[in-house]
Amino acid sequence: MIIDLHAHSIKSDDGRAKVQNYCQWIKAKEIAIDGFVLTEHRQFDDDSDYSELGEKYGLTILKGAEVETEYGHVLVFGVTPELQQAFDFSNIHLALADVIAACDAHGAVAVPCHPGRKRVGMAAHLEEFGVPDGVRIVEVFNGGSNAHIVSHIGRCAKKFEQPV
């Protein structure tokens, strides 16, 4: 199963794509992915249910989040109501260690993303803060993932050996 793990819809402040438009683009361009994860900035979208849209287009549409820490942006996968209580997703001054600890405690995964980008990537903060503890996964293809418009979906994806 091939999933683009980092996409933003119009629910994010800088996303310019509707979820349905991502689906239409994937099918029209025959992009070889089975689905994507909406990682909206500073929030988890509790309100939207994309199951019917996913069924219509034969895609798996999952939801995560992208939060902000002193080390830059971090994708969060496996968000639960309990995890949402553990820290404020909208806080732009989260401690990476706290995000990792909360994710570990609630069965979620924290992934620093676009690490090479200025200001919002982890590498920009290593000299000041050192190498962070607890990071097990880092998004490495900087310009590949992180879709904000339909034509960027599926540029980078992760192949999973098991269905997600």
DSSP file (Angstrom, degrees, kcal/mol; ACC not computed):
  #  RESIDUE AA STRUCTURE BP1 BP2  ACC     N-H-->O    O-->H-N    N-H-->O    O-->H-N    TCO  KAPPA ALPHA  PHI   PSI    X-CA   Y-CA   Z-CA
    1    1 A M              0   0    0      0, 0.0   159,-3.6     0, 0.0     2,-0.5   0.000 360.0 360.0 360.0 131.3    0.0    0.0    0.0
    2    2 A I  E     +A  159   0A   0    157,-0.2    32,-3.5   159,-0.1    33,-0.9  -0.930 360.0 178.7-113.9 122.4    1.4    3.4   -1.0
    3    3 A I  E     -Ab 158  35A   0    155,-2.4   155,-2.9    -2,-0.5     2,-0.7  -0.977  30.3-136.8-128.1 131.6    0.4    6.5    1.0
    4    4 A D  E     - b   0  36A   0     31,-2.1    33,-2.4    -2,-0.4   153,-0.2  -0.806  24.0-164.9 -79.9 117.9    1.4   10.1    0.7
    5    5 A L  E     +     0   0A   0     -2,-0.7     2,-0.3    31,-0.2    -1,-0.1   0.375  65.9  53.5 -91.3   3.9    1.9   10.9    4.3
    6    6 A H  E     +     0   0A   0    150,-0.3   141,-2.1    32,-0.1   140,-1.2  -0.712  63.2 135.3-148.9  89.7    2.0   14.8    4.2
    7    7 A A  E     -cb 147  38A   0     30,-1.5    32,-3.0    -2,-0.3     2,-0.4  -0.972  31.1-153.6-136.5 150.8   -0.8   16.7    2.6
    8    8 A H        -     0   0    0    139,-2.7     9,-0.4    -2,-0.3     8,-0.3  -0.971   7.4-162.9-126.1 138.6   -2.8   19.8    3.6
    9    9 A S    >   -     0   0    0     -2,-0.4     3,-2.1     6,-0.2     6,-0.4  -0.382  50.0 -78.1-103.8-172.2   -6.3   20.8    2.6
   10   10 A I  T 3  S+     0   0    0      7,-1.4     8,-0.1     1,-0.3     5,-0.1   0.597 121.9  77.7 -65.4  -8.7   -8.1   24.2    2.7
   11   11 A K  T 3  S+     0   0    0      6,-0.3    -1,-0.3     3,-0.1     2,-0.2   0.728  84.2  75.4 -72.2 -20.0   -8.6   23.4    6.4
   12   12 A S  S X  S-     0   0    0     -3,-2.1     3,-0.8     1,-0.1    30,-0.1  -0.640  95.5-117.4 -87.4 151.8   -4.9   24.5    6.9
   13   13 A D  T 3  S+     0   0    0      1,-0.3    -1,-0.1    -2,-0.2    -3,-0.1   0.767 113.8  29.7 -62.0 -25.9   -4.0   28.2    6.7
   14   14 A D  T 3  S+     0   0    0     -5,-0.1     2,-0.3     2,-0.0    -1,-0.3   0.332  92.2 112.9-117.0   7.2   -1.9   27.7    3.6
   15   15 A G    <   -     0   0    0     -3,-0.8    -6,-0.2    -6,-0.4   134,-0.1  -0.616  38.2-177.7 -79.6 138.6   -3.6   24.7    2.0
   16   16 A R        +     0   0    0    132,-3.0     2,-0.4    -8,-0.3   134,-0.2   0.197  51.4  87.9-121.5  15.8   -5.2   25.5   -1.3
   17   17 A A        -     0   0    0     -9,-0.4    -7,-1.4   131,-0.3     2,-0.3  -0.935  64.5-137.6-122.1 139.0   -6.8   22.1   -2.2
   18   18 A K     >  -     0   0    0     -2,-0.4     4,-1.7    -9,-0.2     3,-0.3  -0.657  28.4-120.6 -82.8 148.9  -10.1   20.6   -1.4
   19   19 A V  H  > S+     0   0    0     -2,-0.3     4,-2.1     1,-0.2     5,-0.1   0.892 114.3  54.5 -59.1 -41.1   -9.9   16.9   -0.4
   20   20 A Q  H  > S+     0   0    0      1,-0.2     4,-2.6     2,-0.2    -1,-0.2   0.878 105.0  54.4 -60.8 -36.8  -12.2   16.0   -3.3
   21   21 A N  H  > S+     0   0    0     -3,-0.3     4,-2.4     2,-0.2    -1,-0.2   0.867 105.2  52.8 -67.3 -35.5   -9.9   17.8   -5.7
   22   22 A Y  H  X S+     0   0    0     -4,-1.7     4,-2.7     2,-0.2    -1,-0.2   0.945 110.9  48.1 -59.4 -47.0   -6.9   15.7   -4.5
   23   23 A C  H  X S+     0   0    0     -4,-2.1     4,-2.0     1,-0.2    -2,-0.2   0.922 112.2  47.8 -60.4 -46.0   -9.0   12.6   -5.2
   24   24 A Q  H  X S+     0   0    0     -4,-2.6     4,-2.9     1,-0.2    -1,-0.2   0.902 112.5  49.3 -62.3 -41.7  -10.0   13.7   -8.6
   25   25 A W  H  X S+     0   0    0     -4,-2.4     4,-2.7     2,-0.2     6,-0.2   0.923 108.7  52.5 -64.7 -45.4   -6.4   14.7   -9.5
   26   26 A I  H  <>S+     0   0    0     -4,-2.7     5,-2.2     1,-0.2     4,-0.3   0.915 116.0  40.3 -58.1 -44.4   -5.0   11.3   -8.3
   27   27 A K  H ><5S+     0   0    0     -4,-2.0     3,-0.7     3,-0.2    -2,-0.2   0.915 115.6  49.7 -72.4 -43.3   -7.5    9.4  -10.5
   28   28 A A  H 3<5S+     0   0    0     -4,-2.9    -2,-0.2     1,-0.2    -1,-0.2   0.879 119.1  37.8 -64.3 -37.9   -7.3   11.8  -13.5
   29   29 A K  T 3<5S-     0   0    0     -4,-2.7    -1,-0.2    -5,-0.2    -2,-0.2   0.402 105.9-127.6 -94.0   1.5   -3.5   11.7  -13.6
   30   30 A E  T < 5 -     0   0    0     -3,-0.7     2,-0.3    -4,-0.3    -3,-0.2   0.908  35.7-171.9  50.9  48.1   -3.3    8.0  -12.6
   31   31 A I      < -     0   0    0     -5,-2.2     2,-2.3    -6,-0.2    -1,-0.2  -0.566  26.7-124.4 -73.1 130.9   -1.0    8.7   -9.7
   32   32 A A  S    S+     0   0    0     -2,-0.3     2,-0.3    -3,-0.1    -1,-0.1  -0.332  70.1 111.5 -82.5  59.8    0.2    5.4   -8.3
   33   33 A I        -     0   0    0     -2,-2.3   -30,-0.2    -7,-0.1     3,-0.1  -0.941  57.1-149.4-126.9 155.4   -0.8    5.9   -4.7
   34   34 A D  S    S-     0   0    0    -32,-3.5    26,-2.5    -2,-0.3     2,-0.3   0.523  73.0 -40.2 -97.5  -8.8   -3.5    4.2   -2.6
   35   35 A G  E     -bd   3  60A   0    -33,-0.9   -31,-2.1    24,-0.3     2,-0.3  -0.990  53.3-121.1 171.0-172.1   -4.2    7.1   -0.4
   36   36 A F  E     -bd   4  61A   0     24,-2.1    26,-2.5    -2,-0.3     2,-0.5  -0.980  15.9-122.3-155.5 162.5   -3.0   10.1    1.6
   37   37 A V  E     - d   0  62A   0    -33,-2.4   -30,-1.5    -2,-0.3     2,-0.8  -0.950  18.4-140.7-113.9 127.8   -2.9   11.6    5.1
   38   38 A L  E     -bd   7  63A   0     24,-2.9    26,-3.1    -2,-0.5     2,-0.7  -0.792  19.9-177.3 -86.4 112.6   -4.2   15.0    5.7
   39   39 A T  E     - d   0  64A   0    -32,-3.0    26,-0.3    -2,-0.8     3,-0.1  -0.680  13.1-164.2-112.5  74.4   -1.8   16.6    8.2
   40   40 A E  E >   - d   0  65A   0     -2,-0.7    26,-2.2    24,-0.6     3,-1.0  -0.272  27.5 -98.1 -65.3 144.6   -3.5   19.9    8.9
   41   41 A H  E 3  S- d   0  66A   0      1,-0.2    26,-0.2    24,-0.2    -1,-0.1  -0.414  92.8 -14.2 -67.4 130.5   -1.4   22.6   10.5
   42   42 A R  T 3  S+     0   0    0     24,-3.5     2,-0.3    -2,-0.2    -1,-0.2   0.748 123.3  66.0  54.8  32.4   -1.8   23.1   14.3
   43   43 A Q    <   -     0   0    0     -3,-1.0     2,-0.5    23,-0.3    23,-0.4  -0.985  69.6-130.2-167.6 160.3   -5.0   21.1   14.5
   44   44 A F        -     0   0    0     -2,-0.3     2,-1.5    21,-0.1     3,-0.2  -0.999  31.7-130.4-118.1 127.3   -6.6   17.7   14.2
   45   45 A D        +     0   0    0     19,-0.5     3,-0.2    -2,-0.5    -7,-0.1  -0.587  37.5 164.1 -81.9  88.2   -9.7   17.8   12.1
   46   46 A D        +     0   0    0     -2,-1.5    -1,-0.2     1,-0.2    17,-0.0   0.770  68.0  61.4 -71.2 -26.2  -12.3   16.0   14.2
   47   47 A D  S    S+     0   0    0     -3,-0.2     2,-0.3     2,-0.0    -1,-0.2   0.777  85.2  81.1 -78.7 -29.3  -15.2   17.3   12.2
   48   48 A S        -     0   0    0     -3,-0.2     2,-0.5     2,-0.0    -3,-0.0  -0.612  51.6-168.7 -90.8 137.7  -14.5   15.8    8.7
   49   49 A D        +     0   0    0     -2,-0.3     3,-0.3     1,-0.1     4,-0.2  -0.971   8.3 175.5-121.3 113.6  -15.4   12.3    7.6
   50   50 A Y     >  +     0   0    0     -2,-0.5     4,-2.7    11,-0.2     5,-0.2   0.212  48.1 108.0-102.6  14.6  -13.8   11.4    4.3
   51   51 A S  H  > S+     0   0    0      1,-0.2     4,-2.4     2,-0.2    -1,-0.2   0.902  80.8  46.7 -62.9 -42.4  -14.9    7.7    4.2
   52   52 A E  H  > S+     0   0    0     -3,-0.3     4,-2.5     2,-0.2    -1,-0.2   0.908 113.5  49.0 -66.0 -40.5  -17.5    8.2    1.5
   53   53 A L  H  > S+     0   0    0     -4,-0.2     4,-1.9     2,-0.2    -2,-0.2   0.913 111.1  50.5 -63.7 -42.4  -15.1   10.2   -0.6
   54   54 A G  H  X>S+     0   0    0     -4,-2.7     5,-2.4     1,-0.2     4,-1.1   0.913 111.3  48.1 -61.1 -43.7  -12.5    7.5   -0.1
   55   55 A E  H  <5S+     0   0    0     -4,-2.4     3,-0.4     3,-0.2    -2,-0.2   0.921 109.1  53.8 -62.8 -43.9  -14.9    4.8   -1.2
   56   56 A K  H  <5S+     0   0    0     -4,-2.5    -1,-0.2     1,-0.2    -2,-0.2   0.879 120.6  31.0 -58.8 -40.0  -16.0    6.8   -4.2
   57   57 A Y  H  <5S-     0   0    0     -4,-1.9    -1,-0.2     2,-0.1    -2,-0.2   0.420 107.7-117.3-102.0   0.2  -12.5    7.2   -5.5
   58   58 A G  T  <5S+     0   0    0     -4,-1.1     2,-0.3    -3,-0.4    -3,-0.2   0.872  71.5 129.6  67.8  36.3  -11.0    4.0   -4.2
   59   59 A L      < -     0   0    0     -5,-2.4     2,-0.6    -6,-0.2   -24,-0.3  -0.901  60.9-126.6-124.4 151.2   -8.6    5.8   -1.9
   60   60 A T  E     -d   35   0A   0    -26,-2.5   -24,-2.1    -2,-0.3     2,-0.6  -0.877  27.1-168.9 -93.1 119.8   -7.6    5.6    1.8
   61   61 A I  E     +d   36   0A   0     -2,-0.6     2,-0.2   -26,-0.2   -11,-0.2  -0.943  10.9 177.1-116.0 112.8   -7.9    9.1    3.3
   62   62 A L  E     -d   37   0A   0    -26,-2.5   -24,-2.9    -2,-0.6     2,-0.4  -0.655  19.3-134.0-111.4 166.5   -6.4    9.3    6.7
   63   63 A K  E     +d   38   0A   0    -26,-0.2    15,-0.4    -2,-0.2    16,-0.4  -0.973  32.7 144.0-127.0 139.1   -6.0   12.2    9.1
   64   64 A G  E     -d   39   0A   0    -26,-3.1   -24,-0.6    -2,-0.4   -19,-0.5  -0.493  35.3-116.8-138.5-148.8   -3.1   13.3   11.2
   65   65 A A  E     -dE  40  76A   0     11,-1.5    11,-2.7   -26,-0.3     2,-0.4  -0.977   1.2-138.3-154.7 162.9   -1.7   16.7   12.2
   66   66 A E  E     -dE  41  75A   0    -26,-2.2   -24,-3.5   -23,-0.4   -23,-0.3  -0.973  30.0-177.0-127.5 116.9    1.3   19.0   11.8
   67   67 A V  E     - E   0  74A   0      7,-2.8     7,-2.5    -2,-0.4     2,-0.5  -0.649  22.4-118.0-112.0 167.9    2.4   20.7   15.0
   68   68 A E  E     + E   0  73A   0     23,-0.6    26,-1.6    21,-0.3     2,-0.2  -0.912  33.7 166.4-114.6 130.4    5.1   23.3   15.8
   69   69 A T  E >   -fE  94  72A   0      3,-2.0     3,-1.7    -2,-0.5    26,-0.2  -0.728  54.8 -92.3-127.8 177.3    7.9   22.7   18.2
   70   70 A E  T 3  S+     0   0    0     24,-1.2    25,-0.1     1,-0.3     3,-0.1   0.712 128.3  52.6 -65.2 -18.5   11.2   24.4   19.1
   71   71 A Y  T 3  S-     0   0    0      1,-0.4    -1,-0.3    49,-0.1     2,-0.3   0.350 121.7-103.5 -95.2   4.4   12.8   22.0   16.5
   72   72 A G  E <   -E   69   0A   0     -3,-1.7    -3,-2.0    52,-0.1    -1,-0.4  -0.702  68.8  -6.2 107.5-162.2   10.3   22.9   13.8
   73   73 A H  E     -E   68   0A   0     47,-2.8    40,-2.1    -2,-0.3     2,-0.4  -0.412  56.5-168.0 -77.9 145.0    7.3   21.2   12.4
   74   74 A V  E     -EG  67 112A   0     -7,-2.5    -7,-2.8    38,-0.3     2,-0.3  -0.994  15.3-138.0-136.8 126.2    6.4   17.7   13.4
   75   75 A L  E     -EG  66 111A   0     36,-3.1    36,-2.8    -2,-0.4     2,-0.5  -0.613  17.2-156.1 -78.8 142.7    3.8   15.3   11.8
   76   76 A V  E     -EG  65 110A   0    -11,-2.7   -11,-1.5    -2,-0.3     2,-0.4  -0.982  10.7-174.9-125.6 120.5    1.7   13.4   14.2
   77   77 A F  E     + G   0 109A   0     32,-2.5    32,-2.6    -2,-0.5   -13,-0.1  -0.893  63.7  35.6-114.1 143.7    0.1   10.1   13.1
   78   78 A G  S    S-     0   0    0    -15,-0.4    -1,-0.2    -2,-0.4     2,-0.2   0.824  74.2-174.1  87.1  34.7   -2.4    8.0   15.2
   79   79 A V        +     0   0    0    -16,-0.4    -1,-0.2    -3,-0.3   -16,-0.1  -0.431   4.4 179.0 -68.1 131.5   -4.2   10.9   16.8
   80   80 A T     >  -     0   0    0     -2,-0.2     4,-2.2     1,-0.1     5,-0.2  -0.816  44.7-104.8-123.2 165.0   -6.7    9.9   19.5
   81   81 A P  H  > S+     0   0    0      0, 0.0     4,-1.1     0, 0.0     5,-0.1   0.883 123.1  54.1 -57.6 -36.8   -9.0   11.9   21.7
   82   82 A E  H  > S+     0   0    0      1,-0.2     4,-0.9     2,-0.2     3,-0.4   0.894 106.8  50.0 -65.3 -39.7   -6.6   11.1   24.6
   83   83 A L  H >> S+     0   0    0      1,-0.2     4,-1.0     2,-0.2     3,-0.7   0.894 105.3  57.5 -65.4 -38.3   -3.6   12.5   22.7
   84   84 A Q  H 3< S+     0   0    0     -4,-2.2     5,-0.3     1,-0.3    -1,-0.2   0.785 106.7  49.6 -62.8 -25.6   -5.6   15.6   21.9
   85   85 A Q  H 3< S+     0   0    0     -4,-1.1    -1,-0.3    -3,-0.4    -2,-0.2   0.694  99.2  68.2 -81.8 -20.0   -5.9   16.1   25.6
   86   86 A A  H << S-     0   0    0     -4,-0.9     2,-0.3    -3,-0.7    -2,-0.2   0.811 115.6  -0.8 -73.7 -31.1   -2.2   15.6   26.2
   87   87 A F  S  < S-     0   0    0     -4,-1.0     2,-0.9    -3,-0.1    -1,-0.2  -0.988  77.2-100.0-155.5 160.1   -1.1   18.8   24.5
   88   88 A D    >   -     0   0    0     -2,-0.3     3,-1.8     1,-0.2    -3,-0.1  -0.723  25.3-161.2 -86.2 106.2   -2.6   21.8   22.7
   89   89 A F  T 3  S+     0   0    0     -2,-0.9   -21,-0.3     1,-0.3    -1,-0.2   0.761  89.7  57.6 -59.1 -25.9   -2.1   21.1   18.9
   90   90 A S  T 3  S+     0   0    0    -23,-0.1     2,-0.3    -3,-0.1    -1,-0.3   0.601  79.1 108.3 -83.7 -10.2   -2.6   24.9   18.2
   91   91 A N    X   -     0   0    0     -3,-1.8   -23,-0.6     1,-0.1     3,-0.6  -0.526  53.8-162.2 -69.8 124.3    0.3   25.9   20.5
   92   92 A I  T 3  S+     0   0    0     -2,-0.3    -1,-0.1     1,-0.2    -3,-0.1   0.361  83.8  60.5 -89.7   6.5    3.2   27.1   18.3
   93   93 A H  T 3  S+     0   0    0      2,-0.1    -1,-0.2   -23,-0.0   -24,-0.2  -0.155  71.0 149.6-123.8  38.2    5.7   26.7   21.2
   94   94 A L  B <   -f   69   0A   0    -26,-1.6   -24,-1.2    -3,-0.6     2,-0.5  -0.394  48.4-120.2 -71.1 148.8    5.4   23.0   21.9
   95   95 A A     >  -     0   0    0    -26,-0.2     4,-2.1     1,-0.1     3,-0.4  -0.796  13.3-140.6 -87.6 128.5    8.5   21.1   23.2
   96   96 A L  H  > S+     0   0    0     -2,-0.5     4,-2.8     1,-0.2     5,-0.2   0.894 102.8  56.3 -55.9 -41.6    9.5   18.3   20.9
   97   97 A A  H  > S+     0   0    0      1,-0.2     4,-2.4     2,-0.2    -1,-0.2   0.886 107.6  48.7 -59.4 -38.8   10.2   16.1   23.9
   98   98 A D  H  > S+     0   0    0     -3,-0.4     4,-2.5     2,-0.2    -1,-0.2   0.891 111.1  49.5 -68.3 -39.8    6.7   16.6   25.2
   99   99 A V  H  X S+     0   0    0     -4,-2.1     4,-2.5     2,-0.2    -2,-0.2   0.931 113.3  46.5 -64.5 -45.4    5.1   15.8   21.8
  100  100 A I  H  X S+     0   0    0     -4,-2.8     4,-2.9     2,-0.2    -2,-0.2   0.931 113.3  48.9 -62.7 -45.5    7.2   12.6   21.5
  101  101 A A  H  X S+     0   0    0     -4,-2.4     4,-2.3    -5,-0.2    -2,-0.2   0.910 112.7  47.4 -61.6 -43.2    6.4   11.6   25.1
  102  102 A A  H  X S+     0   0    0     -4,-2.5     4,-1.3     2,-0.2     6,-0.2   0.919 113.1  48.4 -64.9 -43.3    2.7   12.2   24.5
  103  103 A C  H  <>S+     0   0    0     -4,-2.5     5,-2.8     1,-0.2     3,-0.5   0.932 112.1  49.0 -62.5 -45.3    2.7   10.3   21.2
  104  104 A D  H ><5S+     0   0    0     -4,-2.9     3,-0.9     1,-0.2    -1,-0.2   0.902 110.7  51.1 -59.9 -41.0    4.6    7.4   22.8
  105  105 A A  H 3<5S+     0   0    0     -4,-2.3    -1,-0.2     1,-0.2    -2,-0.2   0.747 117.0  39.3 -68.5 -24.1    2.1    7.3   25.7
  106  106 A H  T 3<5S-     0   0    0     -4,-1.3    -1,-0.2    -3,-0.5    -2,-0.2   0.180 115.2-104.4-116.2  16.9   -0.9    7.2   23.4
  107  107 A G  T < 5S+     0   0    0     -3,-0.9    -3,-0.2    -4,-0.4     2,-0.2   0.717  79.1 126.9  72.3  21.0    0.3    4.9   20.6
  108  108 A A      < -     0   0    0     -5,-2.8     2,-0.4    -6,-0.2   -30,-0.2  -0.495  53.9-125.8-102.8 176.0    0.9    7.7   18.1
  109  109 A V  E     -G   77   0A   0    -32,-2.6   -32,-2.5    -2,-0.2     2,-0.5  -0.989  10.5-155.2-129.2 131.4    4.0    8.5   16.1
  110  110 A A  E     -G   76   0A   0     -2,-0.4    27,-0.4   -34,-0.2    26,-0.4  -0.914  14.2-178.4-105.7 129.8    5.8   11.9   15.9
  111  111 A V  E     -G   75   0A   0    -36,-2.8   -36,-3.1    -2,-0.5    27,-0.2  -0.918  24.4-135.9-132.5 105.1    7.9   12.6   12.8
  112  112 A P  E     -G   74   0A   0      0, 0.0    27,-2.6     0, 0.0   -38,-0.3  -0.387  34.9-150.2 -55.8 133.5    9.9   15.8   12.4
  113  113 A C        +     0   0    0    -40,-2.1     9,-0.4     1,-0.2   -40,-0.2  -0.691  58.1   5.9-116.1 165.4    9.1   16.9    8.8
  114  114 A H  S >  S-     0   0    0     -2,-0.2     3,-1.7     1,-0.1    -1,-0.2   0.855  71.2-178.1  28.4  63.1   10.9   18.8    6.0
  115  115 A P  T 3   +     0   0    0      0, 0.0     8,-1.9     0, 0.0     9,-0.5   0.692  70.0  56.5 -64.7 -20.9   14.0   18.9    8.3
  116  116 A G  T 3  S+     0   0    0      7,-0.1     2,-0.2     6,-0.1    -2,-0.1   0.511  80.8 109.1 -89.6  -3.6   16.1   20.9    5.8
  117  117 A R  S <> S-     0   0    0     -3,-1.7     4,-1.4     1,-0.1     7,-0.4  -0.477  78.0-104.0 -75.4 142.9   13.8   23.9    5.6
  118  118 A K  T  4 S-     0   0    0      1,-0.2     2,-2.8     2,-0.2    -1,-0.1  -0.352  94.2  -8.1 -61.9 143.2   14.9   27.2    7.2
  119  119 A R  T  4 S+     0   0    0      1,-0.2    -1,-0.2     2,-0.1    -2,-0.0  -0.153 135.6  53.4  65.7 -44.0   13.1   28.0   10.5
  120  120 A V  T  4 S+     0   0    0     -2,-2.8   -47,-2.8   -48,-0.1     2,-0.3   0.415  92.3  83.1-104.8   2.1   10.6   25.2   10.3
  121  121 A G  S >< S-     0   0    0     -4,-1.4     3,-1.0   -49,-0.2     4,-0.3  -0.807  79.6-123.4-108.6 150.4   12.9   22.2    9.8
  122  122 A M  G >> S+     0   0    0     -9,-0.4     3,-1.9    -2,-0.3     4,-0.5   0.848 106.0  62.2 -59.0 -39.4   14.8   20.3   12.5
  123  123 A A  G >4 S+     0   0    0     -8,-1.9     3,-0.8     1,-0.3     4,-0.5   0.807  94.2  63.4 -60.6 -29.9   18.2   20.8   11.0
  124  124 A A  G <4 S+     0   0    0     -3,-1.0    -1,-0.3    -9,-0.5     4,-0.2   0.667 109.3  40.7 -67.8 -14.7   17.9   24.6   11.4
  125  125 A H  G <> S+     0   0    0     -3,-1.9     4,-2.7    -4,-0.3     5,-0.4   0.412  86.1  92.5-115.1  -0.4   17.7   24.1   15.2
  126  126 A L  H <X S+     0   0    0     -3,-0.8     4,-2.8    -4,-0.5    -2,-0.1   0.895  85.7  51.9 -64.9 -40.7   20.3   21.5   15.9
  127  127 A E  H  4 S+     0   0    0     -4,-0.5    -1,-0.2     1,-0.2    -2,-0.1   0.907 116.9  39.6 -62.9 -40.8   23.2   23.9   16.5
  128  128 A E  H  4 S+     0   0    0     -4,-0.2    -2,-0.2     1,-0.1    -1,-0.2   0.910 133.7  19.6 -74.9 -42.9   21.1   25.8   19.1
  129  129 A F  H  < S-     0   0    0     -4,-2.7    -3,-0.2     1,-0.2    -2,-0.2   0.573  98.7-132.2-108.1 -12.2   19.4   22.9   20.8
  130  130 A G     <  -     0   0    0     -4,-2.8    -1,-0.2    -5,-0.4    -2,-0.1  -0.235  52.7 -32.7  83.4 179.9   21.5   19.8   20.0
  131  131 A V  S    S-     0   0    0     -4,-0.1     2,-0.1     1,-0.1    -5,-0.0  -0.622  72.5-123.3 -76.3 125.6   20.3   16.5   18.7
  132  132 A P    >   -     0   0    0      0, 0.0     3,-0.5     0, 0.0     2,-0.2  -0.390  18.6-123.9 -73.4 146.5   16.9   15.8   20.2
  133  133 A D  T 3  S+     0   0    0      1,-0.2     3,-0.1    -2,-0.1     0, 0.0  -0.577  87.0  26.1 -81.9 149.1   16.2   12.6   22.2
  134  134 A G  T 3  S+     0   0    0      1,-0.3     2,-0.5    -2,-0.2    -1,-0.2   0.308  75.5 136.3  88.3  -9.4   13.5   10.2   21.3
  135  135 A V    <   +     0   0    0     -3,-0.5    -1,-0.3     1,-0.2     3,-0.1  -0.621  15.7 162.5 -75.6 122.2   13.2   11.0   17.5
  136  136 A R        +     0   0    0     -2,-0.5     2,-0.4   -26,-0.4    -1,-0.2   0.631  62.2  35.6-111.4 -23.0   13.0    7.6   15.7
  137  137 A I        -     0   0    0    -27,-0.4     2,-0.4     2,-0.0    -1,-0.3  -0.996  59.9-175.9-136.5 138.3   11.7    8.7   12.3
  138  138 A V        -     0   0    0     -2,-0.4     2,-0.4   -27,-0.2   -25,-0.2  -1.000  31.0-120.8-133.9 134.4   12.4   11.8   10.2
  139  139 A E        +     0   0    0    -27,-2.6     3,-0.1    -2,-0.4    -2,-0.0  -0.601  34.9 178.4 -68.6 127.5   10.8   12.8    6.9
  140  140 A V        +     0   0    0     -2,-0.4     2,-1.5     1,-0.1    -1,-0.1   0.686  54.7  79.7-112.7 -20.3   13.8   13.0    4.5
  141  141 A F    >>  -     0   0    0      1,-0.2     4,-1.2     2,-0.1     3,-1.1  -0.659  61.9-174.1 -91.8  86.1   12.5   13.9    1.1
  142  142 A N  T 34 S+     0   0    0     -2,-1.5    -1,-0.2     1,-0.3   -28,-0.1   0.868  76.1  29.5 -54.1 -54.5   12.0   17.7    1.7
  143  143 A G  T 34 S+     0   0    0      1,-0.2    -1,-0.3    12,-0.0    -2,-0.1   0.464 109.5  73.9 -87.8   0.9   10.4   18.8   -1.5
  144  144 A G  T <4 S+     0   0    0     -3,-1.1    12,-0.3    11,-0.1    11,-0.3   0.970  99.2  26.3 -81.4 -55.4    8.6   15.6   -2.3
  145  145 A S  S  < S+     0   0    0     -4,-1.2  -138,-0.1    10,-0.2    12,-0.1  -0.012  78.0  89.3 -90.2-162.7    5.8   15.4    0.2
  146  146 A N        -     0   0    0   -140,-1.2     2,-0.3     1,-0.2  -139,-0.3   0.939  59.3-165.4  74.9  49.4    4.0   18.3    1.9
  147  147 A A  B     +c    7   0A   0   -141,-2.1  -139,-2.7     1,-0.2    -1,-0.2  -0.496  27.1 162.3 -71.9 130.4    1.3   18.9   -0.7
  148  148 A H  S    S+     0   0    0     -2,-0.3  -132,-3.0     1,-0.2  -131,-0.3   0.462  71.0  41.5-117.9 -14.9   -0.6   22.2   -0.5
  149  149 A I  S >  S-     0   0    0   -134,-0.1     3,-2.0  -133,-0.1     4,-0.4  -0.925  91.2-108.5-131.8 157.8   -2.0   22.1   -4.0
  150  150 A V  G >  S+     0   0    0     -2,-0.3     3,-1.4     1,-0.3    -1,-0.1   0.832 112.4  61.3 -59.0 -36.4   -3.5   19.2   -6.0
  151  151 A S  G 3  S+     0   0    0      1,-0.3    -1,-0.3     3,-0.0    -4,-0.0   0.591 100.7  56.5 -70.9  -6.6   -0.6   18.9   -8.4
  152  152 A H  G X  S+     0   0    0     -3,-2.0     3,-1.5     2,-0.1     4,-0.3   0.551  78.0 112.2 -98.2  -9.0    1.8   18.1   -5.5
  153  153 A I  T <  S+     0   0    0     -3,-1.4  -146,-0.1    -4,-0.4    -8,-0.1  -0.414  83.0  15.3 -67.4 137.0   -0.1   15.1   -4.1
  154  154 A G  T 3  S+     0   0    0      2,-0.3    -1,-0.2    -2,-0.1     3,-0.1   0.520  82.2 123.2  81.4   5.1    1.8   11.8   -4.6
  155  155 A R  S <  S+     0   0    0     -3,-1.5     2,-0.3   -11,-0.3   -10,-0.2   0.803  87.5  16.7 -66.7 -26.5    5.2   13.3   -5.4
  156  156 A C  S    S+     0   0    0    -12,-0.3    -2,-0.3    -4,-0.3     2,-0.3  -0.993  78.8 164.0-144.4 139.0    6.5   11.4   -2.5
  157  157 A A        -     0   0    0     -2,-0.3     2,-0.4  -153,-0.2  -153,-0.3  -0.972  32.1-119.2-152.8 164.0    5.0    8.5   -0.7
  158  158 A K  E     -A    3   0A   0   -155,-2.9  -155,-2.4    -2,-0.3     2,-0.6  -0.914  21.3-139.0-109.8 132.8    5.7    5.6    1.7
  159  159 A K  E     -A    2   0A   0     -2,-0.4     2,-0.4  -157,-0.2  -157,-0.2  -0.826  18.3-162.4 -92.2 123.7    5.2    2.0    0.7
  160  160 A F        -     0   0    0   -159,-3.6     4,-0.1    -2,-0.6    -2,-0.0  -0.870  16.7-148.5-104.8 138.0    3.7   -0.1    3.5
  161  161 A E  S    S+     0   0    0     -2,-0.4    -1,-0.1     2,-0.1  -159,-0.1   0.738  86.3  46.1 -76.5 -22.8    4.0   -3.9    3.4
  162  162 A Q  S    S-     0   0    0   -161,-0.1    -2,-0.1     1,-0.0     2,-0.0  -0.839 102.5 -90.3-115.6 154.7    0.6   -4.2    5.2
  163  163 A P              0   0    0      0, 0.0    -2,-0.1     0, 0.0    -1,-0.0  -0.362 360.0 360.0 -60.7 143.8   -2.7   -2.4    4.5
  164  164 A V              0   0    0     -4,-0.1    -3,-0.0    -3,-0.0    -2,-0.0   0.386 360.0 360.0 -99.3 360.0   -3.0    0.8    6.5
